[in-house]
Amino acid sequence: MSEAVLSDTRHTLPTAHPAGRIALTLGLIVAAFGLAYLIPGGADYPAHLVIPFADWISAFMNWVKSSFTWLTRSLVAVVNVPLQIAFALLAKSYKLAVGEWSIMLPRLSWVGICAAVALLGHALGGFRLALLAGLGFLYIALFRQWDSAMLTLALIVVCVPICVVTGLLVGIWGYLSPRAKQLVIMPALDLMQTIPTFAYLIPVLLLFGTNPVSALLATGLFATPPMVRATILGLEKVPSEIKDFADMAGCTRRQKMWRVLVPAAKPSLMLGVNQVIMLSLNMVIISSMIGAGGLGQDVLLALRALKVGPAMEAGLCIVVLAIVLDRLSQAAAVQRYEEQREAKNSFLARHPNLALALAAIVITTLISIAIPAFASVPKAITLTTGPMWKDAVDWINLHFFDAIEAVRVTFLVYILNPLRAFFESLPWLGVVLTLAYAGYRLGTWRLAIVVALLASFCAVTGLWVQTMATLYLCGAASFIAAALGIPIGMLAARHDRVEKVVTPVIDTLQTIPMFCFIIPAVMLFRIGDFTALIATVAFAIVPAIRYTNHGLRQVPQELNEAGIVSGCTRRQLFWRVQLPVAIPEILLGINQTILLALSMIIICAMIGTRDLGQEVFKALSKADTGKGLVAGLAIAFIGIIADRLITAWVARRKRKMGIA
Amino acid sequence: MTRATPRAADSSKPKLSCRNLWKVFGTGADEFMRQHRGDASSADLAQAKLIGAVRRASLDVHEGEIFIVMGLSGSGKSTLVRCLSRLIEPTYGDVVFDGRDLLKASEAELIEIRRHKMGMVFQHFALLPHLTVIENVAFPLAVQGVDKAKRLKRAREMIDLVSLSGRENHYPRELSGGQQQRVGIARSLAVAPEIWFLDEPFSALDPLIRREMQAELMRLQEVLKKTIIFITHDFDEAIRLADRIAIMKDGEIIQIGTPEELVTHPATDYVAEFTRDVNRAKVLSAQSLMRPSGAARHGGTVAAVAKVASFAPEIVASDLPFAVIDAAGRTVGEISPKAVIDLLAGRDQADLRA
């Protein structure tokens, strides 16, 4: 919203008095809703006027499908090659047949992989990371999840390089062509990152069928955007002097990009890689719905059968895998260049960890041909926590069923259900006009129009009730997450000890794939809106805490000192100096919370919410591309509206404080 | 406005020169400058909502001199130098390097020129973080495709030249600011450039290190005799290093001259303001201070080009004026102890300027 910077005066309404302004705002809102009820069709969107976007999209996709079968088939065939290799190496053995003679090439031994991961940890982050990575993989092996986990890992191993390369190239294009970035890349990224993950699955499923390749492609679509952003940002952040230097050294364009800019942007790029890895994991789990297999499928099957133990075990392994991958890739991102004391010539001397890791894998795999214990984890040394989890849940249900049920029912009957009824009864025209007015007050006319159009889309596609249902759950969850998260963030900002406890907790929460939040919630509260609410709050609370803490802590020391010498008490300093300065940052945190809540609410369609997510979910099971995408777009638009309004609000506040 | 200097009037062809050079920012800047045929007033620019970062700049840089562009931040000095090296495209005017029109050079030609004839040192060093010291220094040769043994040999020589031997395999992050800039200098010299751009090379360094590096630069210049364009916002640094100085303000060059000319004949009050606190004894030479010879006896002789500081102790200790002689040994004037004492005491400035 750069044009919003030009002038602030035009947003000031004639009445300067705050009370007058509030009255005017309220009056306008009442008028908007009045209008909505007066105009026929303003409250409930008339069914005969619904624009059949869904049918159009379905028709188009079917045409694409039937016309481009050769293309989709060959794409599947091409992508399948590295995927099958990865499966063969990590998960399944490979049968090599030459005429009548055939031999089983064994998969890599689990012992070797654990050792190799530990060595990788050692190379990237020293002994502690080696321990974390090695033990993490050992945990997966000993808790009987090895085969599924390796399927999941194989998908990630193939997917991440594809995403990174694609993201890097698109990012470079965006960096070189600001016009392409403005008109194509950024809007596409915004959309791709707000459309719910489920919605990706439908067109992919339609075009490529139920198989791991589909899962891979859906994952790629989902996980590439952050790499594009990281690349553009990283390249733009390279100091202009370094760019000048590249020119003055006589670099050709290609040399400038690949020998100067990309290496200089490496720290940002590596953070992008980290995000790609985490999102891939997240999406690979969700993709189990279209045949990805692996840990996600175990969780999915267990959840469907309400088998608490297996779901929890597989879920925990996903968490462990996520933490290990996250720490490893973060360590790779902060790797620094160190002096090379002497020139080392042999491969072994230059890459001791790599050489050892290769040796470990090869040797253990050779051993595994003779000794089965090296091939697959022997039952005798494995453990299971399944019964324990089941017992725990049984025990809780036995002793606390009434209490839990009371809380759940109270919440549902007295808060959630009335709230839902209220939201669903709101007239679409009134909401659209109110949002437009908010857009105008916070930003510009352009924002108002964009917001109004996006909101209208939800009505004219006949999805208004579902949209409002989504809004109600998302709003309730965001409100609770903010109401809990902001005070925690404040405490963390004021007390270092609290921060020390909170930081690792939210770091871990952030690493956990969305899917895993549902498992414990379902165990305790079974299915329904309340369960969805709990899972969503747990997932979405992280940015509220993080941004609040960060915003408060980044208040300039000078301002604090100015407050102290003015004679502020600690309390006054906090409420009168730090908090007002930190408000924009806190608002950004709330923005993130809303977006996360939205994406989680959609996944909760699995556990029986009735909203846009459910529409997508139903469309997925019927492979109805049009319905799925339209509902997906409606969800994306809710996210975009919230994001744009809050961003405009933050920009306005920052301008007022002169820190824009 | 600009003053012809003795050296600029030389018949020797300048190494690098520009005539009526403009860099105007804003939409439609090119069209605007074409319409105004390279001559627009500030009012014209303001009316068209354009910003004139560099306006009607003309200068000649001669072989082997240190030419300093001095100006405060926002004066356009950095933009001017980037126009001269064509890191940014000038909006209007000519840049002639080695007798050829630099602005007409194609991308490929420009790359060739930069690979072999230009070197640049940057304020914040602009070292590549992923390369070691020696790899950084060898980088300009690497992009030319010079083979590895040869470029590492050359890089080692350059590292030697800037006294950084032993640090070849360090990464930039592991070095102090002064050391990093030495790497920057070594790197820019690796291709043996004919013209050397130094963009505020010492501004990011501590004052003590800065003086050390200035001395280092003078030492290098003794050996290398490069044609240097040096940017700074520090007038003392300019006085210390320059053969000639161009002073910039609001995108315009307001005066070009030797340090002594700037002190003795400032073109505007703005220039005079800069020169006010300069240690005159170090800038002025005997010929600026001399009067027509009238005394019967002289206590000694000084060369006309000698700086006052170099003979001040002797003349102050003497009662008699000293004779000023030119290169051929003829007496061209005399200089009294009182004039030197006044100069050292900071009196009589108005008189000097007259």
Contacts between the chains, C-beta under 8 A, distances in Angstrom:
chain1	res1	chain2	res2	distance
A	239	B	124	6.5
A	239	B	126	6.8
A	241	B	122	4.3
A	241	B	123	6.8
A	241	B	124	5.4
A	241	B	125	7.8
A	241	B	126	3.9
A	241	B	199	8.0
A	242	B	126	4.8
A	242	B	128	7.1
A	244	B	82	7.3
A	244	B	87	5.2
A	244	B	120	7.2
A	244	B	122	6.9
A	244	B	126	7.0
A	245	B	120	6.9
A	245	B	122	6.3
A	245	B	126	4.2
A	247	B	87	5.7
A	247	B	114	6.9
A	248	B	85	6.5
A	248	B	87	7.0
A	248	B	114	5.6
A	248	B	118	6.2
A	248	B	119	7.3
A	248	B	120	4.2
A	248	B	188	7.9
A	248	B	197	7.5
A	249	B	114	7.0
A	249	B	115	7.4
A	249	B	139	6.3
A	249	B	140	4.2
A	249	B	143	5.8
A	250	B	111	4.8
A	250	B	112	7.2
A	250	B	113	7.9
A	250	B	114	4.1
A	250	B	115	3.2
A	250	B	116	7.8
A	250	B	140	6.7
A	250	B	143	6.1
A	250	B	144	6.7
A	251	B	111	7.6
A	251	B	143	5.1
A	252	B	111	6.2
A	252	B	143	7.6
A	255	B	143	5.0
A	259	B	139	7.8
A	259	B	142	7.9
A	259	B	143	6.8
A	260	B	128	6.4
A	263	B	128	6.7
A	263	B	129	7.7
A	263	B	130	4.3
A	263	B	131	7.9
A	264	B	128	6.2
A	264	B	129	6.2
A	264	B	130	7.1
A	266	B	129	8.0
A	266	B	130	6.4
A	336	B	171	7.9
A	336	B	173	6.9
A	337	B	129	6.9
A	337	B	130	6.3
A	337	B	132	7.8
A	337	B	171	4.1
A	337	B	173	6.8
A	338	B	171	7.0
A	338	B	174	7.9
A	339	B	132	7.8
A	339	B	169	5.6
A	339	B	170	4.8
A	339	B	171	6.5
A	339	B	174	5.9
A	340	B	132	6.8
A	340	B	169	4.6
A	341	B	169	7.0
